C-alpha cells in the first residue's frame, strides 16, 4: 500500500524550530520530486517547498524563503522540512506529497504561539 506519513508537528514558540518528516512506504520515494504544502482552514493550500528526486534542486514559497529547508534521505525513504525562525503565521497543517500523481499524506499540525 502506497503511503506518505508526515510527523514532527506540534506547538512551538515564535522564533523556535521544528523538523517535519515525510516517510514513504509502498513505493521508492527517491524516484519522485516531493512537495511540501500547508493549509489554514478557510484558505487555499500554499506552497512551502519542492525538492527534486536527487535532492539537488529545491525551491520555496516566498513566505518561507531563508527560514525553511527541504532535504531528503533516500536511503531512509524520507523527506524532511526544517523550519527555523517560526512565526505565528506559519501555523497550519503541513502536507507532503508527490505532485506528479497529486498524492498527499494526511498532514501534521504546526502551531506557533507564545
C-alpha positions in Angstrom: 0.0 0.0 0.0 1.4 3.4 -1.0 1.6 5.8 1.9 3.1 9.1 2.9 3.1 9.9 6.6 4.0 13.3 8.0 5.3 13.6 11.5 7.1 16.1 13.8 4.4 18.8 14.1 3.5 20.3 17.4 3.4 23.5 19.4 6.4 25.8 19.3 7.0 29.4 20.4 7.7 32.2 17.9 11.3 32.1 16.9 11.6 28.4 17.5 12.3 25.5 15.2 10.7 22.2 14.2 11.7 19.4 11.8 9.0 17.7 10.0 9.4 14.2 8.4 7.6 12.7 5.4 8.1 8.9 5.4 7.2 7.0 2.3 6.1 3.3 2.2 5.0 1.0 -0.5 7.0 3.0 -3.1 10.5 4.2 -3.7 10.4 7.9 -2.7 13.8 8.5 -4.3 12.2 8.3 -7.8 10.0 11.3 -7.2 10.1 15.0 -6.6 8.4 15.8 -3.3 6.4 18.9 -2.4 5.6 20.4 1.0 2.5 22.5 1.3 0.5 24.0 4.1 -3.1 25.0 4.7 -5.0 27.0 7.1 -8.8 26.4 7.4 -10.7 28.7 5.0 -7.6 29.5 3.0 -6.0 28.0 -0.1 -3.2 25.5 0.2 0.1 27.3 0.0 3.4 26.0 -1.5 6.2 25.6 1.1 8.9 23.9 -0.9 9.9 21.4 -3.6 12.8 19.0 -3.8 13.8 17.0 -6.9 14.5 13.3 -6.7 18.2 13.6 -6.2 17.9 16.4 -3.6 19.9 18.8 -5.7 17.2 21.3 -6.8 15.0 23.0 -4.3 12.6 25.9 -4.4 10.5 27.6 -1.8 7.4 29.7 -1.4 8.1 33.4 -0.8 6.8 33.4 2.7 9.3 30.7 3.9 12.5 31.5 1.9 15.5 31.8 4.1 13.8 30.1 7.0 12.8 26.7 5.8 14.9 24.0 4.2 13.8 20.9 2.4 16.1 17.8 2.4 15.8 14.1 1.8 17.4 10.9 2.8 16.6 8.5 0.0 18.2 5.6 1.9 15.6 6.1 4.6 12.8 6.8 2.1 12.2 10.1 3.9 11.9 13.8 3.1 12.4 16.5 5.8 11.3 20.1 6.3 13.5 22.0 8.7 11.6 25.1 9.9 13.5 27.8 11.7 12.6 31.3 12.9 9.0 30.2 13.1 6.3 32.9 13.1 2.6 32.7 14.3 1.6 33.0 10.6 3.4 29.6 10.0 0.6 27.9 11.9 -1.1 25.4 9.6 -1.4 21.8 8.7 1.6 20.7 6.7 1.4 18.1 4.0 3.9 16.3 1.9 3.1 14.9 -1.5 4.1 13.6 -4.8 2.9 16.3 -7.2 3.3 14.1 -10.3 0.4 12.0 -9.0 -1.3 14.6 -6.8 -0.9 12.2 -3.9 -0.7 13.6 -0.4 -0.3 12.5 3.2 -2.7 13.2 5.9 -0.8 16.2 7.3 0.7 17.3 10.6 -0.4 20.3 12.6 2.1 23.0 13.4 1.1 25.7 15.8 3.3 28.7 16.5 2.2 30.5 19.6 3.5 32.0 22.8 
